[in-house]
Amino acid sequence: MKRIIAAGLLSLALLPAYAQDSRQPPANSLFGGIVQERDVDLVFDYLRDALKGAMEGREATPPDELTQRAEAIGGELKRRGAAAARAAIDAIEQSVRDAMREPRPLPPPTSPSQRI
């Protein structure tokens, strides 16, 4: 549970960095429809409660709603990640197959004097 929350918070924290990098796909294509505003409220309410609990010497347990949303978000991210990985493998395979079909010129002959 703590790892899921940490991963979610890290993802949210890194979104502005990805938005600045034009080589990265837009954040909406990766996280669109997964993390909702209510999820942000749940996480920060839990963080506030955990801080208060730490100051009082008690451990704060995450609310059931947060746990359920973290599991749902994790499942959806796994599904999207698997689909993206399959697409990447397919693209690499196609690139290799295309490269094998194209005739390549032979490198020029080397002489012993050209060796390093």
Buried (B, 14 or more C-beta within 10 A) or exposed (E): EEEBBEBBBEBBEEBEEBEEEEEEEEBEEBBEEBBEEEBEEBBEBBBEBBEEEEEEEEEBEBEEEBBEBBEEBBEBBEEBEEEEEEEEEEEEEEEEEEEEEEEEEEEEEEEEEEEE
